[in-house]
């Protein structure tokens, strides 16, 4: 991954808002199944969005086990700025 120059962010330009929303949805709902339902996606589609996001960033954002999903150390650092950016549009959808 290239390094950010002065005045640039290090986020690749091909990361989509949909991928970021999927990531935040997983964190907010606590799992892939619940997040997929909240976003009106199949679980496979949601998993694909998360995998694409992690691949494009070159890091693992979520620690997965058979029983739970939690943010990795990188995911914890990545989440706050994006939760704020996505939060207003997300929570209205599944907290209504």
C-alpha positions as CSV (number, residue, x, y, z in Angstrom):
1,X,0.0,0.0,0.0
2,X,1.3,3.4,-0.8
3,X,2.2,5.9,1.9
4,X,0.2,9.1,2.3
5,X,1.9,12.3,1.4
6,X,1.4,15.6,3.2
7,X,-2.2,16.6,3.1
8,X,-3.4,13.2,1.9
9,X,-5.2,10.5,3.7
10,X,-3.9,6.9,3.6
11,X,-7.3,5.5,2.7
12,X,-7.4,4.0,-0.8
13,X,-9.8,5.8,-3.1
14,X,-11.7,2.6,-4.0
15,X,-13.2,2.1,-0.6
16,X,-16.9,2.6,-0.8
17,X,-19.4,4.1,1.6
18,X,-21.4,0.9,1.2
19,X,-18.4,-1.1,2.5
20,X,-17.9,1.3,5.4
21,X,-21.6,1.1,6.3
22,X,-21.4,-2.7,6.2
23,X,-18.5,-2.6,8.6
24,X,-20.3,-0.3,11.0
25,X,-23.4,-2.4,10.8
26,X,-21.5,-5.5,11.9
27,X,-20.1,-3.6,14.8
28,X,-23.5,-2.1,15.8
29,X,-25.5,-5.3,15.5
30,X,-22.8,-7.6,16.8
31,X,-22.7,-10.0,13.9
32,X,-23.0,-10.7,10.2
33,X,-26.5,-12.2,10.2
34,X,-28.0,-9.3,12.1
35,X,-26.1,-6.7,10.0
36,X,-27.2,-8.4,6.8
37,X,-30.8,-8.2,7.9
38,X,-30.5,-4.6,8.9
39,X,-29.0,-3.7,5.5
40,X,-31.4,-5.8,3.6
41,X,-28.6,-7.9,2.1
42,X,-27.8,-11.6,2.1
43,X,-25.2,-12.7,4.6
44,X,-22.9,-13.7,1.7
45,X,-23.2,-10.2,0.1
46,X,-22.4,-8.5,3.5
47,X,-19.5,-10.8,4.0
48,X,-18.3,-9.9,0.5
49,X,-18.4,-6.2,1.3
50,X,-16.4,-6.7,4.5
51,X,-13.8,-8.9,2.7
52,X,-13.5,-6.3,-0.1
53,X,-13.0,-3.5,2.5
54,X,-10.3,-5.5,4.3
55,X,-8.6,-6.4,1.1
56,X,-8.5,-2.8,-0.2
57,X,-7.2,-1.5,3.1
58,X,-4.7,-4.4,3.4
59,X,-5.7,-5.1,7.0
60,X,-8.0,-7.3,9.0
61,X,-10.7,-5.2,10.7
62,X,-12.7,-7.9,12.4
63,X,-11.8,-10.9,14.5
64,X,-14.2,-13.7,13.6
65,X,-15.0,-16.9,15.6
66,X,-17.8,-19.3,15.3
67,X,-19.7,-17.5,18.0
68,X,-18.8,-13.8,17.8
69,X,-17.4,-11.0,15.8
70,X,-15.3,-8.2,17.3
71,X,-13.1,-5.5,16.0
72,X,-9.4,-6.3,15.6
73,X,-6.9,-3.8,17.1
74,X,-6.7,-2.1,13.7
75,X,-10.5,-2.2,13.5
76,X,-10.9,-0.4,16.8
77,X,-8.7,2.4,15.6
78,X,-10.4,2.5,12.2
79,X,-14.0,2.5,13.5
80,X,-14.4,5.9,15.3
81,X,-13.9,8.3,12.4
82,X,-16.1,6.2,10.1
83,X,-18.9,5.6,12.6
84,X,-19.3,9.3,12.9
85,X,-19.4,9.7,9.2
86,X,-21.9,6.9,8.6
87,X,-23.9,7.0,11.9
88,X,-26.7,9.4,11.0
89,X,-27.7,7.5,7.9
90,X,-27.3,4.0,9.4
91,X,-29.1,4.1,12.7
92,X,-32.3,5.6,11.3
93,X,-32.6,2.4,9.2
94,X,-32.5,-0.3,11.9
95,X,-33.4,1.5,15.1
96,X,-36.7,2.8,13.9
